[in-house]
Amino acid sequence: MEKFSTPDEVLAQIRRMSVDDREYIEAELMRDAYESGRITEPPAVLDEIVRRANEMLANPDQGLSREEAVANARLAAQELRRRRS
């Protein structure tokens, strides 16, 4: 009988991968979670995402650098965690 890897073994393997591969796996897992309905965003968050997307589409020359985008995402996640606790 085939022995499956434990979650810790899989996690260790992922951590040994390149950053690009790790980001790909993370994005796919998040997409799967959203599509299956395991993760949903509150209406206020969705409204903010739509607002920002529309703003960026209207002003494509004002894009953020990757570093700025990551920093903004971290701040938004911290704020959401703070609100939930």
Secondary structure, 3 states (H helix, E strand, C coil): CCCCCCHHHHHHHHHCCCHHHHHHHHHHHHHHHHHHCCCCCCHHHHHHHHHHHHHHHHCHHHCCCHHHHHHHHHHHHHHHHHHHC
